[in-house]
Amino acid sequence: ILMDIQLPEVSGLDVIKWLKEDDATKAIPVIAVTAFAMKGDEERIREGGCEAYISKPISVSMFLDTVRHFAGAV
């Protein structure tokens, strides 16, 4: 799952929490894609349940490498 952390109606971290609490979705890897790039943001987002963190602007090669890595996990 590619998850933007800054959603209009709800925090992406809340959505991730709901996904990780559900037996049907908790094993699906979540990759955070976010404009949050301040010190501590990556740690906070990973602690929120994300397996990976990609900050915007996105490096295409890093994005593809990350998605490929986790695509094999499901």
BAPABA-863325 format. One record per atom (N, C-alpha, C, O): atom name; x, y, z; residue number from 0; residue in one letter. Coordinates in nm, 3 decimals, always signed. Atoms other than C-alpha are relative to their C-alpha. Example, Ala and Ser with C-alpha at 12.3 -4.5 7.8 and 13.67 -1.06 7.14 Angstrom:
# residues 2
atomo/east/north/up/num/residuo
N/+0.089/-0.119/+0.000/0/A
CA/+1.230/-0.450/+0.780/0/A
C/+0.090/+0.120/+0.000/0/A
O/+0.194/+0.118/+0.066/0/A
N/-0.082/-0.119/-0.006/1/S
CA/+1.367/-0.106/+0.714/1/S
C/-0.077/+0.109/+0.073/1/S
O/-0.026/+0.220/+0.090/1/S
This chain:
# residues 74
atomo/east/north/up/num/residuo
N/+0.085/-0.117/+0.000/0/I
CA/+0.000/+0.000/+0.000/0/I
C/+0.089/+0.123/+0.000/0/I
O/+0.179/+0.135/+0.083/0/I
N/-0.066/-0.131/+0.000/1/L
CA/+0.130/+0.346/-0.092/1/L
C/-0.093/+0.095/+0.074/1/L
O/-0.208/+0.114/+0.034/1/L
N/+0.085/-0.084/-0.084/2/M
CA/+0.001/+0.585/+0.174/2/M
C/+0.057/+0.139/+0.013/2/M
O/+0.169/+0.159/+0.060/2/M
N/-0.037/-0.138/-0.026/3/D
CA/+0.015/+0.960/+0.170/3/D
C/-0.036/+0.027/+0.146/3/D
O/-0.144/-0.011/+0.191/3/D
N/+0.024/-0.025/-0.141/4/I
CA/+0.042/+1.076/+0.530/4/I
C/-0.093/+0.119/+0.020/4/I
O/-0.168/+0.124/+0.118/4/I
N/+0.080/-0.122/-0.013/5/Q
CA/-0.127/+1.411/+0.472/5/Q
C/-0.123/-0.009/-0.091/5/Q
O/-0.122/+0.041/-0.203/5/Q
N/+0.124/+0.015/+0.075/6/L
CA/-0.479/+1.322/+0.356/6/L
C/-0.097/+0.112/+0.040/6/L
O/-0.084/+0.169/+0.148/6/L
N/+0.088/-0.113/-0.028/7/P
CA/-0.762/+1.578/+0.338/7/P
C/-0.095/-0.020/+0.119/7/P
O/-0.121/+0.076/+0.193/7/P
N/+0.102/+0.021/-0.104/8/E
CA/-1.011/+1.419/+0.581/8/E
C/+0.052/-0.069/+0.125/8/E
O/-0.005/-0.052/+0.233/8/E
N/-0.051/+0.080/-0.111/9/V
CA/-0.800/+1.194/+0.804/9/V
C/+0.151/-0.014/-0.017/9/V
O/+0.202/-0.007/-0.129/9/V
N/-0.145/+0.021/+0.008/10/S
CA/-0.435/+1.140/+0.889/10/S
C/+0.030/-0.137/-0.060/10/S
O/-0.035/-0.236/-0.027/10/S
N/-0.044/+0.128/+0.055/11/G
CA/-0.262/+0.871/+0.687/11/G
C/+0.047/-0.094/+0.110/11/G
O/+0.034/-0.215/+0.097/11/G
N/-0.044/+0.083/-0.113/12/L
CA/-0.116/+0.750/+1.018/12/L
C/-0.120/-0.068/+0.067/12/L
O/-0.107/-0.181/+0.114/12/L
N/+0.121/+0.064/-0.054/13/D
CA/-0.471/+0.685/+1.142/13/D
C/-0.044/-0.115/-0.089/13/D
O/-0.082/-0.221/-0.040/13/D
N/+0.038/+0.106/+0.094/14/V
CA/-0.547/+0.484/+0.828/14/V
C/+0.094/-0.119/+0.016/14/V
O/+0.049/-0.234/+0.016/14/V
N/-0.097/+0.109/-0.019/15/I
CA/-0.227/+0.283/+0.877/15/I
C/-0.030/-0.076/+0.128/15/I
O/-0.024/-0.199/+0.130/15/I
N/+0.035/+0.065/-0.127/16/K
CA/-0.324/+0.213/+1.238/16/K
C/-0.119/-0.093/-0.020/16/K
O/-0.117/-0.207/+0.028/16/K
N/+0.117/+0.084/+0.025/17/W
CA/-0.663/+0.082/+1.122/17/W
C/+0.038/-0.124/-0.081/17/W
O/-0.009/-0.234/-0.053/17/W
N/-0.044/+0.113/+0.083/18/L
CA/-0.496/-0.136/+0.857/18/L
C/+0.077/-0.103/+0.083/18/L
O/+0.057/-0.223/+0.067/18/L
N/-0.084/+0.089/-0.080/19/K
CA/-0.248/-0.281/+1.107/19/K
C/-0.079/-0.069/+0.111/19/K
O/-0.035/-0.172/+0.162/19/K
N/+0.085/+0.062/-0.102/20/E
CA/-0.526/-0.358/+1.358/20/E
C/-0.093/-0.106/-0.059/20/E
O/-0.151/-0.185/+0.015/20/E
N/+0.091/+0.093/+0.068/21/D
CA/-0.725/-0.560/+1.100/21/D
C/+0.078/-0.123/-0.045/21/D
O/+0.177/-0.111/-0.118/21/D
N/-0.069/+0.124/+0.037/22/D
CA/-0.621/-0.925/+1.062/22/D
C/+0.010/-0.019/-0.151/22/D
O/+0.106/-0.080/-0.199/22/D
N/+0.001/+0.019/+0.146/23/A
CA/-0.709/-0.913/+0.691/23/A
C/+0.104/+0.086/-0.071/23/A
O/+0.143/+0.054/-0.183/23/A
N/-0.092/-0.093/+0.068/24/T
CA/-0.468/-0.625/+0.616/24/T
C/+0.131/+0.025/+0.074/24/T
O/+0.219/+0.093/+0.021/24/T
N/-0.117/-0.037/-0.081/25/K
CA/-0.206/-0.614/+0.892/25/K
C/+0.134/-0.046/-0.058/25/K
O/+0.237/+0.014/-0.027/25/K
N/-0.126/+0.049/+0.056/26/A
CA/+0.054/-0.813/+0.696/26/A
C/+0.039/+0.071/-0.130/26/A
O/+0.149/+0.048/-0.182/26/A
N/-0.030/-0.070/+0.125/27/I
CA/+0.036/-0.588/+0.388/27/I
C/+0.098/+0.113/+0.029/27/I
O/+0.070/+0.198/+0.114/27/I
N/-0.096/-0.108/-0.023/28/P
CA/+0.343/-0.363/+0.371/28/P
C/-0.057/+0.136/-0.040/28/P
O/-0.127/+0.149/-0.140/28/P
N/+0.044/-0.136/+0.027/29/V
CA/+0.272/+0.010/+0.386/29/V
C/+0.123/+0.087/-0.022/29/V
O/+0.213/+0.092/+0.061/29/V
N/-0.108/-0.093/+0.033/30/I
CA/+0.505/+0.258/+0.217/30/I
C/-0.057/+0.140/+0.011/30/I
O/-0.149/+0.177/-0.062/30/I
N/+0.043/-0.139/-0.016/31/A
CA/+0.461/+0.616/+0.335/31/A
C/+0.063/+0.084/-0.109/31/A
O/+0.184/+0.078/-0.131/31/A
N/-0.047/-0.097/+0.099/32/V
CA/+0.489/+0.874/+0.059/32/V
C/-0.048/+0.135/+0.050/32/V
O/-0.169/+0.161/+0.055/32/V
N/+0.041/-0.120/-0.072/33/T
CA/+0.494/+1.215/+0.218/33/T
C/+0.091/+0.119/-0.024/33/T
O/+0.208/+0.105/-0.060/33/T
N/-0.078/-0.123/+0.007/34/A
CA/+0.607/+1.574/+0.206/34/A
C/+0.065/+0.030/+0.135/34/A
O/+0.149/+0.120/+0.145/34/A
N/-0.062/-0.019/-0.131/35/F
CA/+0.697/+1.547/+0.576/35/F
C/+0.144/-0.048/-0.006/35/F
O/+0.170/-0.167/-0.020/35/F
N/-0.142/+0.036/+0.009/36/A
CA/+1.075/+1.555/+0.570/36/A
C/+0.083/+0.070/+0.107/36/A
O/+0.203/+0.089/+0.091/36/A
N/-0.071/-0.065/-0.110/37/M
CA/+1.164/+1.729/+0.895/37/M
C/+0.066/-0.107/+0.087/37/M
O/+0.030/-0.224/+0.082/37/M
N/-0.069/+0.092/-0.090/38/K
CA/+1.395/+1.574/+1.150/38/K
C/-0.103/-0.068/+0.090/38/K
O/-0.187/-0.002/+0.151/38/K
N/+0.091/+0.077/-0.084/39/G
CA/+1.207/+1.299/+1.332/39/G
C/-0.124/-0.050/-0.072/39/G
O/-0.192/-0.139/-0.020/39/G
N/+0.121/+0.043/+0.072/40/D
CA/+0.931/+1.260/+1.071/40/D
C/+0.008/-0.147/-0.041/40/D
O/-0.088/-0.222/-0.023/40/D
N/-0.012/+0.139/+0.044/41/E
CA/+1.065/+0.933/+0.930/41/E
C/-0.018/-0.095/+0.118/41/E
O/-0.090/-0.194/+0.106/41/E
N/+0.011/+0.087/-0.118/42/E
CA/+1.100/+0.780/+1.276/42/E
C/-0.146/-0.007/+0.049/42/E
O/-0.196/-0.115/+0.079/42/E
N/+0.140/-0.007/-0.045/43/R
CA/+0.749/+0.894/+1.378/43/R
C/-0.091/-0.080/-0.094/43/R
O/-0.181/-0.151/-0.049/43/R
N/+0.083/+0.069/+0.099/44/I
CA/+0.599/+0.758/+1.056/44/I
C/+0.025/-0.150/+0.003/44/I
O/-0.069/-0.229/-0.005/44/I
N/-0.031/+0.144/-0.010/45/R
CA/+0.781/+0.423/+1.081/45/R
C/-0.060/-0.059/+0.128/45/R
O/-0.112/-0.171/+0.126/45/R
N/+0.060/+0.047/-0.126/46/E
CA/+0.669/+0.391/+1.444/46/E
C/-0.151/-0.011/-0.013/46/E
O/-0.214/-0.087/+0.061/46/E
N/+0.144/+0.006/+0.025/47/G
CA/+0.317/+0.448/+1.313/47/G
C/-0.043/-0.123/-0.079/47/G
O/-0.163/-0.143/-0.100/47/G
N/+0.034/+0.126/+0.066/48/G
CA/+0.335/+0.117/+1.125/48/G
C/+0.047/-0.015/-0.144/48/G
O/+0.020/-0.117/-0.206/48/G
N/-0.048/+0.010/+0.138/49/C
CA/+0.500/+0.191/+0.790/49/C
C/+0.128/-0.083/-0.008/49/C
O/+0.216/-0.072/+0.077/49/C
N/-0.121/+0.078/+0.023/50/E
CA/+0.756/-0.051/+0.657/50/E
C/+0.106/+0.081/-0.073/50/E
O/+0.225/+0.049/-0.065/50/E
N/-0.096/-0.084/+0.073/51/A
CA/+0.917/+0.217/+0.440/51/A
C/-0.051/+0.143/-0.005/51/A
O/-0.170/+0.169/+0.017/51/A
N/+0.029/-0.144/+0.000/52/Y
CA/+0.928/+0.595/+0.406/52/Y
C/+0.067/+0.062/-0.121/52/Y
O/+0.188/+0.046/-0.141/52/Y
N/-0.055/-0.071/+0.115/53/I
CA/+0.973/+0.800/+0.090/53/I
C/-0.049/+0.144/+0.009/53/I
O/-0.169/+0.170/+0.014/53/I
N/+0.040/-0.140/-0.009/54/S
CA/+0.979/+1.178/+0.111/54/S
C/-0.006/+0.062/-0.140/54/S
O/+0.069/+0.024/-0.230/54/S
N/+0.014/-0.074/+0.126/55/K
CA/+0.870/+1.411/-0.168/55/K
C/+0.099/+0.115/+0.001/55/K
O/+0.128/+0.168/+0.108/55/K
N/+0.022/+0.057/+0.133/56/P
CA/+1.000/+1.510/-0.412/56/P
C/+0.062/-0.140/-0.009/56/P
O/+0.167/-0.167/+0.051/56/P
N/-0.037/+0.141/+0.006/57/I
CA/+1.034/+1.145/-0.501/57/I
C/+0.112/-0.024/-0.101/57/I
O/+0.109/+0.027/-0.213/57/I
N/-0.102/+0.051/+0.091/58/S
CA/+1.345/+0.992/-0.650/58/S
C/-0.062/-0.122/-0.068/58/S
O/-0.098/-0.219/-0.001/58/S
N/+0.065/+0.109/+0.073/59/V
CA/+1.206/+0.763/-0.921/59/V
C/+0.072/-0.132/+0.024/59/V
O/+0.007/-0.234/+0.046/59/V
N/-0.073/+0.126/-0.019/60/S
CA/+1.483/+0.505/-0.880/60/S
C/-0.020/-0.054/+0.141/60/S
O/-0.038/-0.175/+0.159/60/S
N/+0.022/+0.045/-0.137/61/M
CA/+1.443/+0.492/-0.500/61/M
C/-0.144/-0.051/+0.017/61/M
O/-0.167/-0.151/+0.084/61/M
N/+0.140/+0.042/-0.006/62/F
CA/+1.065/+0.469/-0.537/62/F
C/-0.017/-0.140/-0.060/62/F
O/-0.078/-0.227/+0.002/62/F
N/+0.013/+0.130/+0.066/63/L
CA/+1.089/+0.179/-0.783/63/L
C/+0.069/-0.111/+0.078/63/L
O/+0.015/-0.221/+0.091/63/L
N/-0.071/+0.099/-0.081/64/D
CA/+1.348/-0.003/-0.571/64/D
C/-0.081/-0.039/+0.124/64/D
O/-0.090/-0.157/+0.158/64/D
N/+0.078/+0.026/-0.121/65/T
CA/+1.131/+0.030/-0.261/65/T
C/-0.125/-0.081/-0.032/65/T
O/-0.155/-0.178/+0.038/65/T
N/+0.121/+0.073/+0.037/66/V
CA/+0.813/-0.086/-0.433/66/V
C/+0.035/-0.143/-0.042/66/V
O/-0.034/-0.237/-0.003/66/V
N/-0.041/+0.135/+0.042/67/R
CA/+0.993/-0.381/-0.594/67/R
C/+0.035/-0.087/+0.121/67/R
O/-0.001/-0.204/+0.126/67/R
N/-0.039/+0.074/-0.120/68/H
CA/+1.137/-0.483/-0.257/68/H
C/-0.123/-0.054/+0.073/68/H
O/-0.127/-0.171/+0.111/68/H
N/+0.117/+0.041/-0.076/69/F
CA/+0.798/-0.492/-0.088/69/F
C/-0.102/-0.076/-0.084/69/F
O/-0.185/-0.148/-0.028/69/F
N/+0.093/+0.074/+0.086/70/A
CA/+0.605/-0.627/-0.388/70/A
C/+0.024/-0.150/+0.011/70/A
O/-0.069/-0.230/-0.001/70/A
N/-0.031/+0.141/-0.016/71/G
CA/+0.783/-0.957/-0.338/71/G
C/-0.040/-0.056/+0.135/71/G
O/-0.039/-0.177/+0.155/71/G
N/+0.033/+0.043/-0.135/72/A
CA/+0.672/-0.968/+0.026/72/A
C/-0.146/-0.041/+0.016/72/A
O/-0.184/-0.096/+0.119/72/A
N/+0.143/+0.035/-0.012/73/V
CA/+0.301/-1.018/-0.048/73/V
C/-0.037/-0.114/-0.091/73/V
O/-0.153/-0.155/-0.094/73/V
